[in-house]
Protein backbone atom coordinates (compact mmCIF):
# COMPACT_ATOMS: atom_id res chain seq x y z
CA UNK A 1 0.00 0.00 0.00
CA UNK A 2 1.19 3.49 -0.78
CA UNK A 3 1.01 6.49 1.55
CA UNK A 4 -2.01 7.79 -0.34
CA UNK A 5 -3.74 4.43 0.25
CA UNK A 6 -3.02 4.61 3.97
CA UNK A 7 -3.28 8.31 4.77
CA UNK A 8 -5.65 11.20 4.21
CA UNK A 9 -3.11 13.71 2.97
CA UNK A 10 -5.60 16.58 3.26
CA UNK A 11 -6.03 15.93 6.99
CA UNK A 12 -2.27 15.80 7.45
CA UNK A 13 -1.77 19.04 5.53
CA UNK A 14 -4.48 20.69 7.63
CA UNK A 15 -2.65 19.65 10.80
CA UNK A 16 0.58 21.13 9.46
CA UNK A 17 -1.24 24.36 8.58
CA UNK A 18 -2.75 24.51 12.08
CA UNK A 19 0.83 24.40 13.35
CA UNK A 20 1.77 27.29 11.07
CA UNK A 21 3.76 25.04 8.76
CA UNK A 22 5.53 23.15 11.52
CA UNK A 23 5.15 19.53 12.43
CA UNK A 24 5.25 19.59 16.23
CA UNK A 25 1.47 19.14 16.52
CA UNK A 26 1.50 16.32 14.00
CA UNK A 27 4.46 14.66 15.72
CA UNK A 28 2.66 14.84 19.08
CA UNK A 29 -0.47 13.32 17.57
CA UNK A 30 1.57 10.51 16.01
CA UNK A 31 3.17 9.83 19.41
CA UNK A 32 -0.28 9.56 21.00
CA UNK A 33 -1.47 7.29 18.17
CA UNK A 34 1.65 5.12 18.61
CA UNK A 35 1.02 4.84 22.36
CA UNK A 36 -2.78 4.58 22.35
CA UNK A 37 -3.49 2.27 19.42
CA UNK A 38 -2.09 -0.97 20.90
CA UNK A 39 -4.55 -0.57 23.80
CA UNK A 40 -7.39 0.09 21.37
CA UNK A 41 -6.44 -3.05 19.43
CA UNK A 42 -6.38 -5.07 22.66
CA UNK A 43 -9.85 -3.73 23.54
CA UNK A 44 -11.17 -4.80 20.13
CA UNK A 45 -9.66 -8.27 20.40
CA UNK A 46 -10.90 -8.70 23.97
CA UNK A 47 -14.43 -7.74 22.96
CA UNK A 48 -14.33 -10.31 20.17
CA UNK A 49 -12.93 -12.98 22.49
CA UNK A 50 -15.82 -12.32 24.89
CA UNK A 51 -18.34 -12.24 22.05
CA UNK A 52 -19.43 -8.77 23.19
CA UNK A 53 -20.67 -6.88 20.13
CA UNK A 54 -21.45 -3.71 22.08
CA UNK A 55 -17.89 -3.50 23.40
CA UNK A 56 -16.59 -4.21 19.91
CA UNK A 57 -18.63 -1.32 18.55
CA UNK A 58 -17.33 1.02 21.25
CA UNK A 59 -13.70 -0.05 20.81
CA UNK A 60 -13.96 0.20 17.03
CA UNK A 61 -15.45 3.68 17.39
CA UNK A 62 -12.61 4.79 19.68
CA UNK A 63 -9.96 3.55 17.25
CA UNK A 64 -11.80 5.11 14.33
CA UNK A 65 -11.81 8.50 16.03
CA UNK A 66 -8.12 8.48 16.87
CA UNK A 67 -7.08 7.26 13.45
CA UNK A 68 -9.39 9.70 11.67
CA UNK A 69 -8.17 12.73 13.60
CA UNK A 70 -4.64 11.90 12.51
CA UNK A 71 -5.43 11.08 8.92
CA UNK A 72 -4.64 7.36 9.23
CA UNK A 73 -7.45 6.71 6.78
CA UNK A 74 -6.99 2.99 6.09
CA UNK A 75 -6.88 2.28 9.83
CA UNK A 76 -9.95 4.49 10.28
CA UNK A 77 -11.75 2.50 7.60
CA UNK A 78 -10.87 -0.83 9.23
CA UNK A 79 -12.00 0.44 12.63
CA UNK A 80 -15.26 1.78 11.16
CA UNK A 81 -15.97 -1.67 9.77
CA UNK A 82 -15.45 -3.18 13.22
CA UNK A 83 -17.70 -0.55 14.78
CA UNK A 84 -20.42 -1.37 12.24
CA UNK A 85 -19.95 -5.10 12.77
CA UNK A 86 -20.43 -4.67 16.50
CA UNK A 87 -23.45 -2.44 15.99
CA UNK A 88 -25.01 -5.18 13.90
CA UNK A 89 -24.68 -7.54 16.87
CA UNK A 90 -21.82 -9.61 15.49
CA UNK A 91 -18.23 -10.14 16.56
CA UNK A 92 -17.26 -12.37 13.63
CA UNK A 93 -14.38 -10.34 12.23
CA UNK A 94 -12.33 -13.27 10.95
CA UNK A 95 -9.51 -15.22 12.49
CA UNK A 96 -6.90 -13.04 10.81
CA UNK A 97 -8.11 -9.83 12.48
CA UNK A 98 -5.20 -9.59 14.96
CA UNK A 99 -2.70 -9.77 12.09
CA UNK A 100 -4.69 -7.33 9.94
CA UNK A 101 -4.94 -4.79 12.76
CA UNK A 102 -1.26 -5.02 13.62
CA UNK A 103 -0.17 -4.85 9.97
CA UNK A 104 -2.40 -1.82 9.34
CA UNK A 105 -1.12 -0.12 12.50
CA UNK A 106 2.53 -0.67 11.57
CA UNK A 107 1.99 0.38 7.94
CA UNK A 108 0.15 3.51 9.10
CA UNK A 109 2.96 4.42 11.50
CA UNK A 110 5.58 3.94 8.80
CA UNK A 111 3.61 6.12 6.38
CA UNK A 112 3.07 8.81 9.03
CA UNK A 113 6.74 8.81 9.99
CA UNK A 114 7.73 9.07 6.31
CA UNK A 115 5.31 11.98 5.84
CA UNK A 116 6.83 13.88 8.77
CA UNK A 117 10.35 13.14 7.57
CA UNK A 118 9.53 14.86 4.26
CA UNK A 119 8.34 18.07 5.96
TIVO-2410 file (N, C-alpha, C; in nm, 3 decimals):
# residues 119
REC num residu      c1      c2      c3 atome chaine
REC   1      X   0.084  -0.119   0.000     N      A
REC   1      X   0.000   0.000   0.000    CA      A
REC   1      X   0.088   0.125   0.000     C      A
REC   2      X   0.045   0.224  -0.073     N      A
REC   2      X   0.119   0.349  -0.078    CA      A
REC   2      X   0.068   0.443   0.032     C      A
REC   3      X   0.142   0.550   0.054     N      A
REC   3      X   0.101   0.649   0.155    CA      A
REC   3      X  -0.037   0.703   0.125     C      A
REC   4      X  -0.069   0.725  -0.002     N      A
REC   4      X  -0.201   0.779  -0.034    CA      A
REC   4      X  -0.311   0.676  -0.011     C      A
REC   5      X  -0.277   0.546  -0.010     N      A
REC   5      X  -0.374   0.443   0.025    CA      A
REC   5      X  -0.398   0.439   0.176     C      A
REC   6      X  -0.297   0.472   0.251     N      A
REC   6      X  -0.302   0.461   0.397    CA      A
REC   6      X  -0.345   0.590   0.467     C      A
REC   7      X  -0.312   0.704   0.408     N      A
REC   7      X  -0.328   0.831   0.477    CA      A
REC   7      X  -0.421   0.925   0.402     C      A
REC   8      X  -0.488   1.009   0.478     N      A
REC   8      X  -0.565   1.120   0.421    CA      A
REC   8      X  -0.471   1.239   0.421     C      A
REC   9      X  -0.413   1.266   0.306     N      A
REC   9      X  -0.311   1.371   0.297    CA      A
REC   9      X  -0.369   1.509   0.324     C      A
REC  10      X  -0.496   1.530   0.296     N      A
REC  10      X  -0.560   1.658   0.326    CA      A
REC  10      X  -0.565   1.683   0.476     C      A
REC  11      X  -0.601   1.580   0.552     N      A
REC  11      X  -0.603   1.593   0.699    CA      A
REC  11      X  -0.464   1.625   0.751     C      A
REC  12      X  -0.365   1.555   0.700     N      A
REC  12      X  -0.227   1.580   0.745    CA      A
REC  12      X  -0.183   1.722   0.712     C      A
REC  13      X  -0.214   1.767   0.592     N      A
REC  13      X  -0.177   1.904   0.553    CA      A
REC  13      X  -0.249   2.005   0.641     C      A
REC  14      X  -0.374   1.979   0.674     N      A
REC  14      X  -0.448   2.069   0.763    CA      A
REC  14      X  -0.383   2.077   0.901     C      A
REC  15      X  -0.334   1.965   0.951     N      A
REC  15      X  -0.265   1.965   1.080    CA      A
REC  15      X  -0.136   2.045   1.074     C      A
REC  16      X  -0.065   2.034   0.963     N      A
REC  16      X   0.058   2.113   0.946    CA      A
REC  16      X   0.023   2.262   0.939     C      A
REC  17      X  -0.082   2.296   0.867     N      A
REC  17      X  -0.124   2.436   0.858    CA      A
REC  17      X  -0.169   2.491   0.993     C      A
REC  18      X  -0.236   2.409   1.073     N      A
REC  18      X  -0.275   2.451   1.208    CA      A
REC  18      X  -0.153   2.486   1.293     C      A
REC  19      X  -0.043   2.421   1.263     N      A
REC  19      X   0.083   2.440   1.335    CA      A
REC  19      X   0.172   2.542   1.263     C      A
REC  20      X   0.108   2.623   1.180     N      A
REC  20      X   0.177   2.729   1.107    CA      A
REC  20      X   0.296   2.676   1.026     C      A
REC  21      X   0.273   2.561   0.962     N      A
REC  21      X   0.376   2.504   0.876    CA      A
REC  21      X   0.474   2.412   0.948     C      A
REC  22      X   0.464   2.404   1.077     N      A
REC  22      X   0.553   2.315   1.152    CA      A
REC  22      X   0.495   2.174   1.161     C      A
REC  23      X   0.566   2.090   1.229     N      A
REC  23      X   0.515   1.953   1.243    CA      A
REC  23      X   0.514   1.906   1.388     C      A
REC  24      X   0.527   1.999   1.483     N      A
REC  24      X   0.525   1.959   1.623    CA      A
REC  24      X   0.390   1.900   1.662     C      A
REC  25      X   0.280   1.965   1.622     N      A
REC  25      X   0.147   1.914   1.652    CA      A
REC  25      X   0.128   1.776   1.592     C      A
REC  26      X   0.164   1.760   1.467     N      A
REC  26      X   0.150   1.632   1.400    CA      A
REC  26      X   0.236   1.526   1.468     C      A
REC  27      X   0.357   1.561   1.503     N      A
REC  27      X   0.446   1.466   1.572    CA      A
REC  27      X   0.388   1.424   1.707     C      A
REC  28      X   0.329   1.518   1.779     N      A
REC  28      X   0.266   1.484   1.908    CA      A
REC  28      X   0.148   1.391   1.887     C      A
REC  29      X   0.069   1.417   1.785     N      A
REC  29      X  -0.047   1.332   1.757    CA      A
REC  29      X  -0.003   1.192   1.715     C      A
REC  30      X   0.104   1.182   1.640     N      A
REC  30      X   0.157   1.051   1.601    CA      A
REC  30      X   0.206   0.976   1.725     C      A
REC  31      X   0.270   1.047   1.816     N      A
REC  31      X   0.317   0.983   1.941    CA      A
REC  31      X   0.199   0.928   2.021     C      A
REC  32      X   0.092   1.002   2.028     N      A
REC  32      X  -0.028   0.956   2.100    CA      A
REC  32      X  -0.087   0.835   2.029     C      A
REC  33      X  -0.095   0.841   1.896     N      A
REC  33      X  -0.147   0.729   1.817    CA      A
REC  33      X  -0.061   0.605   1.840     C      A
REC  34      X   0.071   0.623   1.840     N      A
REC  34      X   0.165   0.512   1.861    CA      A
REC  34      X   0.145   0.450   1.999     C      A
REC  35      X   0.118   0.533   2.098     N      A
REC  35      X   0.102   0.484   2.236    CA      A
REC  35      X  -0.037   0.427   2.261     C      A
REC  36      X  -0.139   0.491   2.205     N      A
REC  36      X  -0.278   0.458   2.235    CA      A
REC  36      X  -0.332   0.340   2.154     C      A
REC  37      X  -0.289   0.326   2.031     N      A
REC  37      X  -0.349   0.227   1.942    CA      A
REC  37      X  -0.331   0.083   1.989     C      A
REC  38      X  -0.217   0.042   2.043     N      A
REC  38      X  -0.209  -0.097   2.090    CA      A
REC  38      X  -0.317  -0.130   2.195     C      A
REC  39      X  -0.348  -0.035   2.281     N      A
REC  39      X  -0.455  -0.057   2.380    CA      A
REC  39      X  -0.590  -0.069   2.310     C      A
REC  40      X  -0.613   0.015   2.213     N      A
REC  40      X  -0.739   0.009   2.137    CA      A
REC  40      X  -0.751  -0.127   2.066     C      A
REC  41      X  -0.642  -0.174   2.010     N      A
REC  41      X  -0.644  -0.305   1.943    CA      A
REC  41      X  -0.673  -0.415   2.046     C      A
REC  42      X  -0.611  -0.407   2.161     N      A
REC  42      X  -0.638  -0.507   2.266    CA      A
REC  42      X  -0.785  -0.504   2.307     C      A
REC  43      X  -0.843  -0.385   2.318     N      A
REC  43      X  -0.985  -0.373   2.354    CA      A
REC  43      X  -1.074  -0.440   2.249     C      A
REC  44      X  -1.040  -0.418   2.122     N      A
REC  44      X  -1.117  -0.480   2.013    CA      A
REC  44      X  -1.107  -0.632   2.022     C      A
REC  45      X  -0.986  -0.682   2.036     N      A
REC  45      X  -0.966  -0.827   2.040    CA      A
REC  45      X  -1.030  -0.889   2.164     C      A
REC  46      X  -1.026  -0.819   2.275     N      A
REC  46      X  -1.090  -0.870   2.397    CA      A
REC  46      X  -1.241  -0.875   2.380     C      A
REC  47      X  -1.298  -0.774   2.318     N      A
REC  47      X  -1.443  -0.774   2.296    CA      A
REC  47      X  -1.483  -0.891   2.207     C      A
REC  48      X  -1.404  -0.919   2.106     N      A
REC  48      X  -1.433  -1.031   2.017    CA      A
REC  48      X  -1.419  -1.163   2.092     C      A
REC  49      X  -1.314  -1.175   2.172     N      A
REC  49      X  -1.293  -1.298   2.249    CA      A
REC  49      X  -1.409  -1.325   2.344     C      A
REC  50      X  -1.467  -1.218   2.399     N      A
REC  50      X  -1.582  -1.232   2.489    CA      A
REC  50      X  -1.714  -1.245   2.413     C      A
REC  51      X  -1.711  -1.221   2.283     N      A
REC  51      X  -1.834  -1.224   2.205    CA      A
REC  51      X  -1.925  -1.107   2.236     C      A
REC  52      X  -1.865  -0.993   2.277     N      A
REC  52      X  -1.943  -0.877   2.319    CA      A
REC  52      X  -1.946  -0.774   2.205     C      A
REC  53      X  -2.053  -0.776   2.129     N      A
REC  53      X  -2.067  -0.688   2.013    CA      A
REC  53      X  -2.073  -0.541   2.052     C      A
REC  54      X  -2.136  -0.510   2.164     N      A
REC  54      X  -2.145  -0.371   2.208    CA      A
REC  54      X  -2.006  -0.315   2.241     C      A
REC  55      X  -1.926  -0.394   2.311     N      A
REC  55      X  -1.789  -0.350   2.340    CA      A
REC  55      X  -1.705  -0.339   2.213     C      A
REC  56      X  -1.729  -0.428   2.118     N      A
REC  56      X  -1.659  -0.421   1.991    CA      A
REC  56      X  -1.694  -0.290   1.919     C      A
REC  57      X  -1.820  -0.256   1.918     N      A
REC  57      X  -1.863  -0.132   1.855    CA      A
REC  57      X  -1.797  -0.012   1.920     C      A
REC  58      X  -1.796  -0.010   2.053     N      A
REC  58      X  -1.733   0.102   2.125    CA      A
REC  58      X  -1.583   0.110   2.098     C      A
REC  59      X  -1.515  -0.004   2.103     N      A
REC  59      X  -1.370  -0.005   2.081    CA      A
REC  59      X  -1.337   0.031   1.937     C      A
REC  60      X  -1.416  -0.016   1.843     N      A
REC  60      X  -1.396   0.020   1.703    CA      A
REC  60      X  -1.416   0.170   1.682     C      A
REC  61      X  -1.517   0.225   1.748     N      A
REC  61      X  -1.545   0.368   1.739    CA      A
REC  61      X  -1.428   0.450   1.794     C      A
REC  62      X  -1.374   0.407   1.906     N      A
REC  62      X  -1.261   0.479   1.968    CA      A
REC  62      X  -1.140   0.478   1.875     C      A
REC  63      X  -1.109   0.363   1.817     N      A
REC  63      X  -0.996   0.355   1.725    CA      A
REC  63      X  -1.022   0.437   1.600     C      A
REC  64      X  -1.144   0.433   1.551     N      A
REC  64      X  -1.180   0.511   1.433    CA      A
REC  64      X  -1.158   0.660   1.456     C      A
REC  65      X  -1.197   0.708   1.572     N      A
REC  65      X  -1.181   0.850   1.603    CA      A
REC  65      X  -1.036   0.893   1.609     C      A
REC  66      X  -0.954   0.814   1.677     N      A
REC  66      X  -0.812   0.848   1.687    CA      A
REC  66      X  -0.741   0.843   1.553     C      A
REC  67      X  -0.771   0.740   1.476     N      A
REC  67      X  -0.708   0.726   1.345    CA      A
REC  67      X  -0.756   0.837   1.250     C      A
REC  68      X  -0.884   0.868   1.256     N      A
REC  68      X  -0.939   0.970   1.167    CA      A
REC  68      X  -0.884   1.108   1.195     C      A
REC  69      X  -0.870   1.141   1.323     N      A
REC  69      X  -0.817   1.273   1.360    CA      A
REC  69      X  -0.676   1.293   1.309     C      A
REC  70      X  -0.603   1.185   1.295     N      A
REC  70      X  -0.464   1.190   1.251    CA      A
REC  70      X  -0.448   1.174   1.101     C      A
REC  71      X  -0.552   1.131   1.035     N      A
REC  71      X  -0.543   1.108   0.892    CA      A
REC  71      X  -0.495   0.969   0.855     C      A
REC  72      X  -0.499   0.876   0.951     N      A
REC  72      X  -0.464   0.736   0.923    CA      A
REC  72      X  -0.589   0.670   0.865     C      A
REC  73      X  -0.616   0.700   0.739     N      A
REC  73      X  -0.745   0.671   0.678    CA      A
REC  73      X  -0.773   0.522   0.662     C      A
REC  74      X  -0.676   0.442   0.624     N      A
REC  74      X  -0.699   0.299   0.609    CA      A
REC  74      X  -0.729   0.235   0.744     C      A
REC  75      X  -0.660   0.278   0.849     N      A
REC  75      X  -0.688   0.228   0.983    CA      A
REC  75      X  -0.827   0.273   1.028     C      A
REC  76      X  -0.862   0.398   0.995     N      A
REC  76      X  -0.995   0.449   1.028    CA      A
REC  76      X  -1.102   0.364   0.961     C      A
REC  77      X  -1.079   0.330   0.836     N      A
REC  77      X  -1.175   0.250   0.760    CA      A
REC  77      X  -1.191   0.111   0.822     C      A
REC  78      X  -1.082   0.048   0.859     N      A
REC  78      X  -1.087  -0.083   0.923    CA      A
REC  78      X  -1.162  -0.075   1.055     C      A
REC  79      X  -1.133   0.026   1.133     N      A
REC  79      X  -1.200   0.044   1.263    CA      A
REC  79      X  -1.349   0.071   1.244     C      A
REC  80      X  -1.384   0.150   1.143     N      A
REC  80      X  -1.526   0.178   1.116    CA      A
REC  80      X  -1.600   0.050   1.082     C      A
REC  81      X  -1.535  -0.039   1.008     N      A
REC  81      X  -1.597  -0.167   0.977    CA      A
REC  81      X  -1.622  -0.250   1.102     C      A
REC  82      X  -1.528  -0.245   1.195     N      A
REC  82      X  -1.545  -0.318   1.322    CA      A
REC  82      X  -1.655  -0.255   1.406     C      A
REC  83      X  -1.662  -0.123   1.406     N      A
REC  83      X  -1.770  -0.055   1.478    CA      A
REC  83      X  -1.906  -0.098   1.421     C      A
REC  84      X  -1.918  -0.099   1.290     N      A
REC  84      X  -2.042  -0.137   1.224    CA      A
REC  84      X  -2.076  -0.283   1.251     C      A
REC  85      X  -1.974  -0.368   1.247     N      A
REC  85      X  -1.995  -0.510   1.277    CA      A
REC  85      X  -2.053  -0.527   1.417     C      A
REC  86      X  -1.993  -0.459   1.513     N      A
REC  86      X  -2.043  -0.467   1.650    CA      A
REC  86      X  -2.184  -0.413   1.663     C      A
REC  87      X  -2.210  -0.302   1.595     N      A
REC  87      X  -2.345  -0.244   1.599    CA      A
REC  87      X  -2.449  -0.339   1.543     C      A
REC  88      X  -2.407  -0.422   1.449     N      A
REC  88      X  -2.501  -0.518   1.390    CA      A
REC  88      X  -2.524  -0.638   1.481     C      A
REC  89      X  -2.451  -0.645   1.593     N      A
REC  89      X  -2.468  -0.754   1.687    CA      A
REC  89      X  -2.372  -0.869   1.667     C      A
REC  90      X  -2.276  -0.853   1.579     N      A
REC  90      X  -2.182  -0.961   1.549    CA      A
REC  90      X  -2.041  -0.927   1.600     C      A
REC  91      X  -1.966  -1.031   1.624     N      A
REC  91      X  -1.823  -1.014   1.656    CA      A
REC  91      X  -1.738  -1.101   1.563     C      A
REC  92      X  -1.796  -1.149   1.456     N      A
REC  92      X  -1.726  -1.237   1.363    CA      A
REC  92      X  -1.645  -1.155   1.264     C      A
REC  93      X  -1.524  -1.119   1.305     N      A
REC  93      X  -1.438  -1.034   1.223    CA      A
REC  93      X  -1.331  -1.113   1.149     C      A
REC  94      X  -1.332  -1.243   1.163     N      A
REC  94      X  -1.233  -1.327   1.095    CA      A
REC  94      X  -1.115  -1.358   1.184     C      A
REC  95      X  -1.062  -1.476   1.166     N      A
REC  95      X  -0.951  -1.522   1.249    CA      A
REC  95      X  -0.824  -1.442   1.227     C      A
REC  96      X  -0.811  -1.379   1.111     N      A
REC  96      X  -0.690  -1.304   1.081    CA      A
REC  96      X  -0.694  -1.160   1.130     C      A
REC  97      X  -0.798  -1.122   1.204     N      A
REC  97      X  -0.811  -0.983   1.248    CA      A
REC  97      X  -0.690  -0.934   1.328     C      A
REC  98      X  -0.636  -1.011   1.423     N      A
REC  98      X  -0.520  -0.959   1.496    CA      A
REC  98      X  -0.404  -0.922   1.402     C      A
REC  99      X  -0.378  -1.006   1.303     N      A
REC  99      X  -0.270  -0.977   1.209    CA      A
REC  99      X  -0.304  -0.856   1.121     C      A
REC 100      X  -0.429  -0.847   1.077     N      A
REC 100      X  -0.469  -0.733   0.994    CA      A
REC 100      X  -0.458  -0.602   1.070     C      A
REC 101      X  -0.503  -0.602   1.195     N      A
REC 101      X  -0.494  -0.479   1.276    CA      A
REC 101      X  -0.349  -0.438   1.298     C      A
REC 102      X  -0.266  -0.533   1.335     N      A
REC 102      X  -0.126  -0.502   1.362    CA      A
REC 102      X  -0.055  -0.455   1.235     C      A
REC 103      X  -0.081  -0.524   1.123     N      A
REC 103      X  -0.017  -0.485   0.997    CA      A
REC 103      X  -0.062  -0.344   0.955     C      A
REC 104      X  -0.190  -0.314   0.971     N      A
REC 104      X  -0.240  -0.182   0.934    CA      A
REC 104      X  -0.181  -0.075   1.027     C      A
REC 105      X  -0.170  -0.106   1.154     N      A
REC 105      X  -0.112  -0.012   1.250    CA      A
REC 105      X   0.034   0.017   1.214     C      A
REC 106      X   0.112  -0.086   1.189     N      A
REC 106      X   0.253  -0.067   1.157    CA      A
REC 106      X   0.271   0.005   1.023     C      A
REC 107      X   0.190  -0.029   0.924     N      A
REC 107      X   0.199   0.038   0.794    CA      A
REC 107      X   0.160   0.185   0.808     C      A
REC 108      X   0.058   0.213   0.888     N      A
REC 108      X   0.015   0.351   0.910    CA      A
REC 108      X   0.124   0.432   0.979     C      A
REC 109      X   0.186   0.373   1.081     N      A
REC 109      X   0.296   0.442   1.150    CA      A
REC 109      X   0.411   0.472   1.055     C      A
REC 110      X   0.447   0.374   0.974     N      A
REC 110      X   0.558   0.394   0.880    CA      A
REC 110      X   0.524   0.506   0.782     C      A
REC 111      X   0.401   0.508   0.732     N      A
REC 111      X   0.361   0.612   0.638    CA      A
REC 111      X   0.358   0.749   0.705     C      A
REC 112      X   0.310   0.754   0.828     N      A
REC 112      X   0.307   0.881   0.903    CA      A
REC 112      X   0.448   0.932   0.929     C      A
REC 113      X   0.536   0.842   0.972     N      A
REC 113      X   0.674   0.881   0.999    CA      A
REC 113      X   0.741   0.931   0.871     C      A
REC 114      X   0.715   0.866   0.759     N      A
REC 114      X   0.773   0.907   0.631    CA      A
REC 114      X   0.718   1.044   0.591     C      A
REC 115      X   0.592   1.069   0.617     N      A
REC 115      X   0.531   1.198   0.584    CA      A
REC 115      X   0.599   1.311   0.663     C      A
REC 116      X   0.618   1.288   0.792     N      A
REC 116      X   0.683   1.388   0.877    CA      A
REC 116      X   0.827   1.409   0.833     C      A
REC 117      X   0.895   1.303   0.797     N      A
REC 117      X   1.035   1.314   0.757    CA      A
REC 117      X   1.050   1.402   0.631     C      A
REC 118      X   0.948   1.408   0.548     N      A
REC 118      X   0.953   1.486   0.426    CA      A
REC 118      X   0.920   1.634   0.450     C      A
REC 119      X   0.871   1.667   0.568     N      A
REC 119      X   0.834   1.807   0.596    CA      A
REC 119      X   0.958   1.895   0.615     C      A
***
